[in-house]
Amino acid sequence: MRSIWNGAISFGLVSIPIKLVNATENHSISFRQIHTEDGGRIRYRKVCELEDREVTSAEIGKGYEDADGSIIPITEDDLAALPIPTAKTIEIVAFVPADRIDPLQMDTAYYLSANGVPAAKPYTLLREALKRSRKVAIAKFALRGRERLGMLRVVDDVIAMHGLLWPDEIRATDSVAPDTEVKVRDAELDLADALMDTLGEVDLDTLHDDYRTAVEEMIAAKVEGGGTYTPAPAAEPGGGKVIDLMAALENSVRAARTARGEKSGEDGGQEREAEVTSLRSRTTKSAAGKTSSTRKSTTARKSSPAAPKQVGGKKSTAKSAPKAKAAAPKKSTAKKSTGKQPASGTATTKSTAKKTASKKSATPKKTTKRASA
């Protein structure tokens, strides 16, 4: 691998000559801009605005644009003369636990390679010290015209360095969080935990860029087919608009378990399968409960009026015979109306039966008074 920077690590009074090598590479497919009518390449040319002519890279330098629009030329000698102690040195300033570094700060990664045989011993010393301490080194270094912050850690048997953003380059989160206050229920958290447990861990080496693979296949098909390409039918979307969060979590747990080939009790009983109740079944259960309670209340209403009628009949028999005769039509009328109406009964039918019974019972009372008169 080609080095992009040569310098040294300053570890107290110890200096370790190193080479800086890119630890990552970009595999994304790049495209060229073309003229759609004839396929000609579109290129950008560097033109001097004053002379209105194209210039070469050797004629191009750096300049700073002032507030009034004027350009202040900056040469490489100007930059090299700046008093930056980290111009050719990665200066370690502290050792801290790895969890002290916010992942938001991490930038480009590099490998630090020992430059020459004399650098092998101090390089190995720093590497083993980092391993045993389980800490990372915070360092300052200069690269591509500016001073940067870095973090040194051990990867396999190599010291790696992650470029870090300065703390003031991290934006605050206060304007990004949801504005509305949302309350999350314990049942929702339980289903989220079940989904996390079901998805489990993954071997990062098995993950790959599906989009890049599809682009490569499309390009190969165009080359073989003379510029034509017939795309494969797109897969149907797996989900729709999320209406119920609980239902979405429940379906996600089922889908994840199905994808992993898991069934209830497959782990030997150590991990109990989360109880999942679909939205429809919950609605059916609640409706069934309401129907059952309605039937119970209707039965109670039917049976409750019978007791007062019987008690009233006994009292009326003890006081006078005419009232006992008047009670008889109530029983017969109630039995007739009950036999004609459905088993469930309604409030309107009951009230009609009561009114009919009261009218019939009122007639014998009047007849008895006339007879006695």
Buried (B, 14 or more C-beta within 10 A) or exposed (E): EEBEBEBBBBBEEBBBBBBBBBBEEEEEEEEEEEEEEEEEEEEEEEEEEEEEEEEEEEEEEEEEEEEEEEEEEEEEEEBEEEEBEBBEBBBBEEEEEEEEBEEEBEEBBBBBBBBEEEBEEBBBEBBEBBEEEEBBBBBBBBBEEEBBBBBBBBEEEBBBBBBBBEEEEEEEEEEEEEEEEEEEEEEEEEBBEBBEEBBEEEEEEEEEEEEEEEBEEEEEBEEEEEEEBEEEEEEEEEEEEEEEEBBBBBBBBBBBBEEEEBEEEEEEEEBEBBEBEBEEEEEEEEEEEEEEEEEEEBEEEBEEEEEEEEEEBEEBEEEEEBBBBBBEBBBEBBEEBBEEBEEEBEEEBBEEBBEBBEEBBEEBEEEBEEEEE
